[in-house]
């Protein structure tokens, strides 16, 4: 019963993991640069003050996710939670 329950869920998980965790293709890099430039322009013109709560929450969650991946990478890189082994 557990196998029958988990098989379709694992298939869905692996599908999304493959899509979301894949490195960017060369065609996606210019789009990412353009979106960063648009974000900087929006910040300079004050358009960020006109964001809806939903958009602001989504942007905050994405920033938090990026920050957490950075912290996880640091923990893995130094092989511990506290300090570097010098």
Buried (B, 14 or more C-beta within 10 A) or exposed (E): EEEEEEEEEEEEEEEEEEEEEEEEEEEEEEEEEEEEEEEEEBEEEEEEEEEEEEEEEEEEEEEEEEEEEEEEEEEEEEEEEEEEEE
